[in-house]
Amino acid sequence: MKLVPLSDRVVLKQCEAEETTKSGIILTSSAQEKPQEAEVIAVGPGGMVDGKEVTMQVKTGQKVIYSKYAGTEVKLDGEEYIIVRQSDILAVVE
C-alpha cells in the first residue's frame, strides 16, 4: 500500500531516537525523547486551503523539523508515519 496525502498534507517518517547522550550515557527507550526530525515520504498537491492558494514548498526525500505535537500518527505495513499540514513543518534540514 501507498500513502497519498491530500491538499496541503505531508507524510513524514520519523528519524530514529538518540540512544546515547553526547557524554556517552545510554538511554532506556522510556527516557528517549521523541525526535522532531523526519524524512518527507510524500507531498500533497497543495491548492486551495481555507480560501487561500497553498504552494507546496517541501519535496520527497528532504529532512525536516516539525512541531512537537503536530500531525496524526499512522501505522501502515509495519511502518509508522506521521501526516502533518505543511504549516506544521518548521524548517528544512540541509
Backbone hydrogen bonds, N-H to C=O, Kabsch-Sander energy under -0.5 kcal/mol:
donor,donor_aa,acceptor,acceptor_aa,energy
4,V,2,K,-0.5
9,R,6,L,-2.0
10,V,84,V,-2.9
11,V,42,A,-2.6
12,L,10,V,-0.5
12,L,82,I,-3.1
13,K,39,E,-2.5
14,Q,12,L,-0.5
15,C,37,E,-2.4
21,T,25,I,-2.4
24,G,21,T,-1.7
27,L,19,E,-3.2
31,A,28,T,-0.8
32,Q,28,T,-1.0
38,A,64,V,-2.5
39,E,13,K,-2.6
40,V,62,Q,-2.9
41,I,11,V,-3.1
42,A,11,V,-1.3
44,G,9,R,-2.5
46,G,7,S,-2.7
47,G,54,V,-2.3
49,V,47,G,-0.5
49,V,52,K,-3.0
52,K,49,V,-1.6
54,V,47,G,-3.1
55,T,53,E,-0.5
61,G,40,V,-2.8
62,Q,59,K,-1.8
63,K,93,V,-0.6
64,V,38,A,-3.0
65,I,91,A,-2.5
66,Y,36,Q,-2.2
67,S,88,D,-2.4
70,A,67,S,-1.2
72,T,83,I,-1.9
74,V,81,Y,-3.0
76,L,74,V,-0.5
76,L,79,E,-2.7
79,E,76,L,-1.9
81,Y,74,V,-3.4
82,I,12,L,-2.5
83,I,72,T,-2.5
84,V,10,V,-2.5
84,V,82,I,-0.6
86,Q,8,D,-2.2
88,D,85,R,-1.7
89,I,86,Q,-1.6
90,L,65,I,-2.6
90,L,88,D,-0.5
91,A,65,I,-1.5
93,V,63,K,-3.1
94,E,92,V,-0.6
